[in-house]
Amino acid sequence: MTSIAHRYTTIIKESAIRHGFMGAGIARAEHMDAEAIRLEQWLKQGYHGEMAYMANHFDMRVDPTKLVPGAKSVISLLYNYYPGLA
């Protein structure tokens, strides 16, 4: 990682904490081959229960560049919306 990329990564993660998130992660925006296989199996086994929307837009779930063409990175934020279980 270049020093400027590292600097921006640090800024984003620290900002997430300041804004009440428990953490943040940054990953490349690319097709996720292994995850696609696991997600497809998970859906076929019905593990998504009543969350039928999980089967929608499969191609975009496993390749974020199809959702946002030209995207280079994906920022994920962690927030515990039920802290009583933490």
C-alpha positions, 0 to 999 in steps of 0.5 A: 500500500502506498503511503497516500493510500495508507493515509486515507485508509487511516483517515477513513477508519478513524472517522468511522470510529468518531462517527459511532461505528465500531469499525471499518474495512476497505477492500478492492472492488472486484469479482469475488469468485470464492464468495460467489460459490459460497453465497450461491450454496447458502441461498440454495440451502435456504439459509436466508430464511424470510430474507428473500431479497438476499437472492436479488441482484446476485451478480451485483452482490458478488461483483461490486463493480457491476453496482458502481461501474469504475469503483476501485474500493469498497468501504464497509462499516461495522455498527452493532444496532443491538448493543445489548447482545455485545 
